[in-house]
Amino acid sequence: MPELRKDPIIGRWVIIATERARRPDQFSDTTRKEPPSDKKCPFDEGNEAATPKEIYAIRPRGTAPNTPGWELRVIPSMTPFLRIEGDLERRGQGLYDVMNGIGAHEIVIETNQHIANMCDLSEDQIAKVVTCYINRILDLEKDLRFKYCLVFKNHGWSAGGGKVKHSRSQLIATPVNPKRVKEELVGARHYYEYHERCIFCDLIRQEIAQKERVIMEIDGFIAIVPFASRFPFEVWILPKKHSCDFVNLPEGQRKDLATIMKQVLLKLKIGLNDPPYNYIIHTAPFRRQKIGYWKTVADDYHWHIEITPRLTRVAGFEWGTGFYICPTTPEAAAKFLREVNITQP
Amino acid sequence: MPELRKDPIIGRWVIIATERARRPDQFSDTTRKEPPSDKKCPFDEGNEAATPKEIYAIRPRGTAPNTPGWELRVIPSMTPFLRIEGDLERRGQGLYDVMNGIGAHEIVIETNQHIANMCDLSEDQIAKVVTCYINRILDLEKDLRFKYCLVFKNHGWSAGGGKVKHSRSQLIATPVNPKRVKEELVGARHYYEYHERCIFCDLIRQEIAQKERVIMEIDGFIAIVPFASRFPFEVWILPKKHSCDFVNLPEGQRKDLATIMKQVLLKLKIGLNDPPYNYIIHTAPFRRQKIGYWKTVADDYHWHIEITPRLTRVAGFEWGTGFYICPTTPEAAAKFLREVNITQP
């Protein structure tokens, strides 16, 4: 059983992933070079038997689960960080806090084609991925042991992606609120308490007025390079209209989100030579209205997507201090991405 | 002039390093492969002209600065993140906060020999490095613009090290307290307020009693794998006697610190096949006694060194959430490192 352990000083939870445990000699060189890709892709259509049984799929009425014909599949992770079965059993161990590593870890196979980068999917297909995220989050929220659902993507080896080059993303439902999520909620709440306005709404207004960090703007969404970017060419996609929760995205706007995601990811691919990247959906925690502490989260938080290309090595300085060094100004990065031509011949 | 920008939501400062600015095409592949090493090392004895002029050196009386004969040299960084000249000029820009990127960035050349890994220096030489850190911090503290001095090392390419394989470390004096430092101080203070005891002292007592996460213990110092390790084989070295500030380390104990540092780094090199690693000295901020908020820092904080080998890739999940996954239990890591035999034939 994996364990969740809390750092007693910082208050950060860490997953001690015993199921993925590795011996010291199994660590050699994983950070340094990319291993060769396997020949047979378990995520291609026709190879359903190579994966665990599907949890969710978009497939034509009448086709059986785990058979060809699907457009998108969700499966449990083959190497889960957390286990779905069991009790949380939060307990002390001297001055330390531990709990069982209960949670869900799912893989969203975004296409039945062997396509590596999400930006090469059609907008319609990306909209299906968005809908799938929403449906899976809504389902996981029903499990009262879970407090948060993280949706993220690791594209490319240096971004933590696997050997198989098939576009996919991951969902992890956790029994604790991740530290970074809490900080964001607390920071946004402080601002709201003082100004009675959402900090993200104010930030969007200022970015639209100043223009220089805007990459693109469409109906309903804006893509910017954040003012205090940690990484070169970091991009945030935000809904222009206030909304704290990603799952409330109306069906009519999912295609718009797909449009801006595809265009931003294409700009990164074309402009920066197909870099490794991560994205994470930042959204409100589960059942927030019932928790007194977060009572204003509907007004003071604003969901968004943070996309971070992995172009620089991150050194000790950054890891140990949370104090990042970004070698490209956000304004120059935004100008560059604005000008990348994505019209394909 | 580099700029310091504050993330308005999280409150994290970021250095926008215009002096190191890179164009998009200069990012290709830096995370992926290590470039070949240059032939001539600017840090070897005899190549003093290849570096900026020394700020500090340990050299025999009578030898001139920037000439051979030295045992250790400190020079300004050749590619500084921050600039020493100028005013801080903290200012708002709409809802954002900016200040000039004032600070110091120095390189400690730890040896006149072309030795890559600090663990291959003699204990005496490492003790000189420790003394040098203390003297440089004391000097930088006199500059009232600075709030903190970070001392850290990047060893190996994936840990952010440079092309030149010559053992060195870095000092960065910053005009703001880094976020992670603040969190540690606040966390330790909360514990102190409740218990009236230092959390690190309690942690050391518990680790000594439980034994399973202890790597080694010598007079004055202990090396443990922390209970909630973020990374496999993460190691903390702590002074056993309470002390909030690294610069107060008595001269008589510097050799002991050098002993435990050398042994721990040797264990990592031998046991884990010379992995890339970082270490950071966590110590109290400058002039703490004058700041009301940190008034108890002398009793409630405890300096220590955090060493993190870079054996795993860190993925989107970790970056975006501060929620780490460690694939080796701290107990197994400590047992392994305890048993690595470092007696050299």
Interface residues (C-beta under 8 A of the other chain):
Chain A: E3 R5 K6 D7 P8 I9 I10 G11 R12 W13 V14 I15 I16 A17 T18 R20 A21 R22 P24 D25 F27 S28 T30 T31 R32 K33 E34 F81 Q93 G94 L95 Y96 L150 F152 K153 N154 W157 S158 A159 G160 G161 Q170 I172 T174 P178 K179 R180 V181 E183 E184 G187 A188 Y191 I199 F200 D202 L203 Q206 Q210 P226 F227 A228 S229 R230 P232 F233 G271 L272 N273 P275 P276 N278 Y279 I280 H282 E306 T308 R310 L311 T312 R313 V314 A315 G316 F317 E318 W319 G320 T321 G322 F323 Y324 I325 C326 P327 T328 T329 P330 A332 F336
Chain B: E3 R5 K6 D7 P8 I9 I10 G11 R12 W13 V14 I15 I16 A17 T18 R20 A21 R22 P24 D25 F27 S28 T30 T31 R32 K33 E34 F81 Q93 G94 L95 Y96 L150 F152 K153 N154 W157 S158 A159 G160 G161 Q170 I172 T174 P178 K179 R180 V181 E183 E184 G187 A188 Y191 I199 F200 D202 L203 Q206 Q210 P226 F227 A228 S229 R230 P232 F233 G271 L272 N273 P275 P276 N278 Y279 I280 H282 E306 T308 R310 L311 T312 R313 V314 A315 G316 F317 E318 W319 G320 T321 G322 F323 Y324 I325 C326 P327 T328 T329 P330 A332 F336
